Amino acid sequence: MRTTLITLTAALLAAGSSAAFAASSVDLSVKGVITPSACTPGLSNGGLADIGKLSAKDLNVDQLTRLEELTLQLTVTCDGSTLMALESRDNRLGSEYDNRGNFGLGLINGTEKLGSMELELLSAVADGGPVKIIDSSDSGAHWIFNSWLMHGGLKSVTNTEIAAPTPVQLLTADLRILPLIAPTNTLTLTNEVPIDGSITMTVWYL
């Protein structure tokens, strides 16, 4: 693959009116690679997982209520075989009830955490063959086998027994969504409240 590298170097020099003096200097380098491939992520049903309307009386008073799991299909389509990863960002950060690194379902009255949702990638297939889900929590420096999504983490796939990304052109996987509602004794449910989970999944090129 043809790559383009761009380097910028800056230095600071100083001179007196009658004599030149050695001065401290620092170099700045900017480097990168432009890839000819582009990848587009997508989710079935427009990315909407609809829990529907729940009655507060059907929820647990003093423990989490685990709702019926939902599944959407995730696809990542690339122009060519590409090393890539998906980053998941919680758009309701700070509203997760149990603080286990899952994703929040929004707040009631600005402070009451409505619940959380666990997200997992299953049954991944890349370019016609099964692949394993791998995870990095340090921007791709290290990878482990792990199918659970976490805020800010990277997810990629491999078709080997080594936890290192392999290039893909077409990736499909089931995104399993497990919503949990906080104990109702921690919530004000005198009026209807929206379940408001939201995440953004972004493709990163490795």
matplotlib code that plots the C-alpha trace (Angstrom):
import matplotlib.pyplot as plt

x = [0.0, 1.3, 1.6, 2.2, 4.3, 4.3, 7.0, 7.1, 10.2, 10.5, 13.5, 14.1, 17.4, 18.5, 21.3, 22.5, 23.2, 27.0, 27.5, 25.7, 24.9, 23.9, 20.2, 18.0, 15.9, 13.1, 12.0, 8.3, 7.5, 4.1, 3.7, 0.9, -0.4, -3.2, -5.0, -6.8, -9.5, -12.5, -14.8, -18.5, -20.2, -23.9, -26.6, -29.9, -33.2, -31.4, -29.5, -32.7, -33.2, -36.8, -37.5, -41.1, -43.2, -42.7, -44.8, -43.0, -44.9, -43.1, -39.6, -37.7, -37.8, -34.4, -32.3, -31.6, -34.3, -32.8, -34.9, -35.3, -32.2, -32.3, -30.1, -29.1, -26.8, -23.6, -21.9, -18.6, -18.0, -14.6, -13.5, -10.7, -9.1, -8.3, -6.9, -9.5, -11.1, -14.4, -14.5, -17.7, -18.4, -21.2, -23.2, -24.9, -21.6, -22.0, -25.5, -24.5, -26.0, -23.6, -20.3, -18.9, -17.8, -21.1, -23.3, -25.8, -29.6, -29.8, -30.7, -34.0, -34.2, -30.6, -29.1, -31.0, -29.3, -32.0, -29.9, -27.3, -26.9, -24.3, -23.2, -21.6, -20.5, -21.3, -21.2, -18.7, -18.0, -15.4, -15.1, -17.1, -15.3, -15.7, -13.5, -12.9, -13.5, -10.5, -10.3, -7.8, -8.1, -4.9, -5.5, -4.3, -1.0, -2.1, -5.0, -6.9, -9.8, -12.9, -16.3, -17.9, -17.9, -16.7, -16.7, -13.7, -12.4, -11.4, -12.9, -11.3, -11.2, -8.8, -8.9, -6.0, -5.3, -3.3, -5.0, -3.9, -6.1, -6.4, -7.5, -11.2, -13.3, -16.8, -17.5, -20.9, -21.7, -24.6, -24.7, -26.4, -28.0, -28.8, -30.7, -30.9, -33.1, -32.0, -33.9, -37.1, -36.4, -33.6, -35.8, -38.7, -41.3, -44.4, -44.4, -43.4, -39.6, -37.7, -35.2, -32.4, -29.3, -27.1, -23.7, -21.6, -19.5, -16.5, -14.2, -10.5, -7.8, -4.9]
y = [0.0, 3.4, 5.7, 9.4, 10.7, 14.4, 15.8, 19.2, 20.3, 23.6, 25.1, 28.3, 30.2, 33.4, 35.9, 39.0, 42.3, 41.8, 38.1, 34.8, 32.7, 29.1, 28.8, 25.9, 24.3, 21.8, 19.8, 19.0, 16.2, 15.4, 12.0, 9.9, 7.6, 8.2, 4.9, 4.5, 2.3, 3.6, 1.6, 2.3, 0.9, 0.2, -1.2, -2.9, -1.1, 2.2, 1.6, 1.6, -1.0, -0.4, -1.7, -0.5, 0.8, -0.8, -0.5, 0.7, -2.0, -4.7, -3.5, -4.6, -2.3, -3.0, -4.7, -4.3, -5.4, -7.3, -6.7, -8.9, -8.8, -7.2, -7.9, -5.7, -6.7, -4.8, -4.5, -2.8, -2.5, -1.5, -0.6, -3.2, -5.4, -3.0, -3.1, -1.4, -1.2, 0.1, 2.5, 2.7, 6.0, 6.4, 9.5, 9.3, 9.0, 9.3, 7.8, 4.1, 2.8, 0.1, 1.7, -1.5, 0.1, -0.5, 2.2, 4.5, 4.8, 8.5, 10.4, 11.3, 14.7, 15.3, 13.0, 9.7, 7.0, 5.1, 2.0, 0.6, -1.7, -4.4, -4.7, -7.8, -8.7, -12.3, -14.6, -12.4, -13.3, -11.5, -12.1, -15.3, -16.9, -16.9, -14.5, -13.9, -10.5, -8.8, -5.8, -3.0, -0.5, 1.3, 2.6, -0.6, -1.0, -4.4, -6.7, -9.5, -11.8, -10.1, -9.6, -7.2, -3.5, -0.8, 3.0, 4.2, 0.7, -0.6, -3.8, -5.6, -9.2, -11.9, -15.2, -16.6, -17.8, -14.7, -11.6, -9.2, -7.5, -9.0, -7.1, -7.4, -6.1, -7.1, -7.8, -8.8, -9.5, -9.7, -6.8, -8.1, -5.5, -6.3, -3.4, -3.2, -0.8, 0.6, -0.4, 1.7, 2.8, 5.0, 6.5, 9.0, 7.3, 9.4, 10.4, 8.7, 8.8, 8.0, 5.2, 7.1, 5.0, 6.2, 5.2, 6.2, 3.6, 5.0, 3.2, 3.7, 2.6, 0.7]
z = [0.0, -0.9, 2.0, 2.4, 5.3, 6.2, 8.5, 10.1, 12.0, 13.9, 15.7, 17.6, 17.2, 18.8, 18.1, 19.9, 18.1, 18.1, 18.7, 18.2, 21.3, 21.4, 22.4, 23.5, 20.8, 20.4, 17.4, 16.6, 14.2, 12.8, 11.1, 9.9, 7.2, 4.7, 3.9, 0.6, 2.3, 4.1, 6.4, 7.1, 10.3, 10.4, 12.7, 11.8, 12.6, 12.2, 15.5, 17.5, 20.2, 21.5, 25.0, 24.8, 27.7, 31.2, 34.3, 37.4, 39.4, 37.4, 38.5, 41.5, 44.5, 46.1, 43.3, 39.6, 37.2, 34.2, 31.2, 28.1, 26.0, 22.5, 19.5, 16.5, 13.7, 13.4, 10.0, 9.0, 5.3, 3.9, 0.4, 0.7, 3.3, 6.2, 9.7, 11.7, 15.1, 16.6, 19.5, 21.6, 23.4, 26.0, 25.2, 28.6, 30.5, 34.2, 34.3, 34.5, 37.8, 38.9, 37.8, 36.2, 33.0, 31.1, 29.4, 31.1, 30.4, 31.4, 34.5, 36.2, 37.8, 36.8, 39.5, 39.7, 37.5, 35.7, 35.0, 32.6, 29.7, 29.0, 25.3, 23.8, 20.3, 19.3, 16.2, 14.4, 10.7, 8.6, 4.8, 5.0, 8.0, 11.8, 13.8, 17.4, 19.1, 20.7, 22.9, 23.7, 26.6, 25.7, 22.1, 20.4, 22.2, 23.7, 22.8, 24.7, 23.8, 25.2, 23.5, 26.0, 25.0, 27.4, 27.1, 25.2, 24.5, 21.0, 19.5, 16.6, 15.3, 14.5, 12.6, 14.5, 18.0, 18.7, 20.1, 17.3, 14.7, 11.2, 8.1, 7.1, 4.3, 5.5, 9.1, 10.6, 14.2, 16.6, 19.1, 22.2, 24.5, 28.1, 29.8, 33.6, 35.5, 38.9, 42.0, 42.1, 45.7, 44.2, 41.5, 41.3, 39.1, 39.7, 36.0, 32.8, 32.3, 29.1, 28.9, 27.2, 26.4, 23.6, 22.3, 19.3, 17.5, 15.5, 13.1, 13.7, 11.3, 12.7]

ax = plt.figure().add_subplot(projection="3d")
ax.plot(x, y, z, "-o")
ax.set_aspect("equal")
plt.show()
